[in-house]
Amino acid sequence: MKTLFLRILFVSSLLLASAPLTQAQDLGSIRARMEQRIGQIDALKTQGILGENNRGLLEVRSGDDQGVAAAENADRAVVYAALAKKTGATPDAVGKARAKQIAAASAKGVWVQGENGEWTKK
């Protein structure tokens, strides 16, 4: 799962390669932060604390661990907006497309939200 996420992140960064230098620097910082959180997010998803919703964002499923989810979601929102700008899509459409990719790559037992809004364990 980590490998697939890194590949998707790499492809996303290639799509954004033509972005202005300051935006590229910001996206580089975002990518670094997201890579640092992967292990913690995977552990929280495996424990059932976090789930992946149908908009490409994390949601807290149990407990009170909002910090990592909020930080990740803020970074994902910036990446989705940049991809939307580059491709002519909306950030919402990018997030929904990412949600499908994330759900398909998620480990068994991880909470994912279907397009219909229902939560299931993969």
N, C-alpha and C positions, 0 to 999 in steps of 0.2 A: 504494500500500500504506500509506503514511504517513497519507494522508487517511482511509482506512477505519479504521485503528487509532484515530485521533483521534476519529472519529465514535462508535466503540464505547466509547471511554473517556468521551466526553461523555454518552452514553446511560447508562452505568454510574453516572456521577456524578449524573445526574438521579434514578435509582432510589434512590440513597443520600441524596437531599436531605433526607429526614426524619430522618436520623440525628442523635443528640445532637451538640451543638456541638463538643465535644472530638474526637469521632470524625470529624466533618466536617472539622475542621481537619487532623487526621492524614491523612485521605483526600486533602485538597487538596495536602498536602506530597508524598504518594505520587504523585499525578497529575503534579505538577511534575517530580519525579525521573524518572518514566517517560517523560515528554515529552522530557526532556534526553537520555535514552539512546537514543531511537528511531534516530537517524542512525547511531550506533555499532553498535547491534544489527543494523540493516539491512545495514550494510557487512560485519559478521562473518557474517551469514547468506548473503549473496551470495558470499562467499569460501569458503563451505562449512565454516566453523569452528563455527558454531552451527546448530542445527536446532530445530524446534518439535515437541515430543513430543505424544502423544495425551492428555495430561492438562493441556494448556494452559501448559506450562512449557518453558523453553529447556534444551537439552542441548548440551554441548560435543561436537562430532563429530570434531574434529581439533585438534591443538595443545594448549595448556595455558592457555587464557584463561578461567579460572573466575570471575574477579572480576565482570565485567559480568553474566554469566548468574546468578550467585548473588544479586547485588543486585536484578536484575529479578525473579527468581523469588520472593524474599522479599516484594517489593511486590505481585506478582501474587497471592500466597497471602493477603495481607491483604485485597485487593480481592475475591477469590473468597469469602473467609469473610464479608465484609460483605454481598455480594450474596446469598449463601446464607441468611444470617440474615434479610434483607429479603424473600426470595422463598419461604422455607420449604424450599429445596433443601439439598443437602449441598455443601460446598466442592468435593468431588470431582466432583459432577455439573456444577457451574458450570464447573470447569476443563475437563472433557471437552467441554462445549458450546462453550466459548471455543476449544478446540483445533480444532474443526471450522470455526469462523469464521476463525481465523487461517490454517488450511491453505487454505481456499478463496480467501483474499485474498493468499496468499503469491506472490511473484514466481517466475517460471520459474527453475529451477535451485536453489531453496531446498530443503533437506532437511526433510521432514515425515514424521511417524510416523503410520501408519494405525491405525484402531481395532484391527486384528489384531496390532499391535506391529511390523510391518515398516516399515523406513525406505525411502523413495523420494525421488528428486529430482523436484520438481514440473515 
